[in-house]
Amino acid sequence: MMSAYQTQTTLRSKLEALECHFTWALDLSKIFILRLHDKLVDIGTEGNSWLGHIYNLRGFIQCKLDSTEDALSFFLQAAEAFRQVRGADEGPWLVVNYGNLAWLHHLMGDQAESEAYLSKVDALKKKYPTPSEDELHAELYAEKAWTVTMLDIERELVSDYFQKAIRMQPDMVEWNTSHVIWLANAFIRGSTEMEADILDKMRDAEEQDPENLYLAAYYLQLRAKEGQDVADEAHELAERVSINPVSSYSAMRAILHVYRTCRLIDEAIDLAAKAVENNPEERYLKRFAALTLKWKIIYFSESGVDESMIGRAVSLYKEVISLYPDSSFVVEMDLANIYAKSTGRQNEAKCLFQELLKRKLEPAEKQLLYNQYAKYLFFDLKDYNKSVEYNMKAAVIPIKSYHRENSIKALVKTKNKGRHPKCREIEECLKNL
């Protein structure tokens, strides 16, 4: 007969062998968890084909926030969502959910219930076997792909997970849609090169999923970046987005980015403001509206900065910060940049940047901040030496992103001029990247 210690050790080893959120996301910081929580809260649930996956992830996040009762509620909602979306009481899509529940009951001290869910996992795996022991079921690959995109981990594996899932079950349209959206978003963010056939993939995906406005908006954005005139299509899509149920996945932000790429910035401002007016309780719409004002002030003020618009933007940004107390880092950085463009608010820009530089941040956030601060130093304070220092700080953080590439380009440009006193330091920095 096994001792209590042996029983616990065996149970733990079974739990650690599961494919679920508790084994996929081992080292999430409290800062990241709080920000992900806000992101998930903003995702709409109406007609969302990933609803079960959303609830699974929300349950995991609540567990990480020590709210086990809320975690249990979300995991049970996930199981129900899968039943509704898949139209069946059970299937391989419940393997991750049951694994999460096994972990949760273990952490809550209910080992018998944990064992019961482990048995349910085993039963599902026997009933729905994979072609080989080395492979997961398509449903697991799909959920793992979607989840790691939300967790922003294992970026290099996301496409592989999606491709495996789609190869096994090519009839799952939403998997292909999410895959091509991820490819497009990764390119737009600067974390991957643009695939040669991405536009063809997006066109094919849109033909398969014509009602997905989020996909349609990304397709327009990539076409606009390629120099195509999509303004009329953008206006038509904006009308369709505006009459749909609102959510952070409703394509509103994506269509605003299309407007920016097409240089229709005033129309972007009006569209976002109207969305806020029609849905004043939706905080993420206010965040989108604030973003359009930032674009106008920082990137589209060739004829001079409008101080009244800066005042409007500052007011809205402060409201957004209050609505996202745990995830307002990027918003605060945007506010600092807006202060910097006002003739009378330079000190507020300096103080806010200094406050952000002292804050405990994730490496990717540090990289972004250093890149933005380098630009502030260069363009607004004309402190070229210090700007170089912060571009080097951004460049040495080994995370592939638009912001890192932007800092590297700035360093290369400075080095090539050959007149900067830090040319040797720059060259050494670039050589070691």
CORPEHU-V236268 format. One record per helix or strand. SS is the DSSP state (@ for helix, = for strand). FROM is the first residue (numbers start at 1). LEN is the number of residues. If there is no record, write none. Layout:
SS;FROM;LEN
SS;FROM;LEN
This chain:
@;4;13
@;21;4
@;30;13
@;51;14
@;68;19
@;92;16
@;111;17
@;138;14
@;155;14
@;173;17
@;198;11
@;213;13
@;231;12
@;252;10
@;265;14
@;283;17
@;307;17
@;329;12
@;346;13
@;363;18
@;384;12
@;402;16
@;423;9
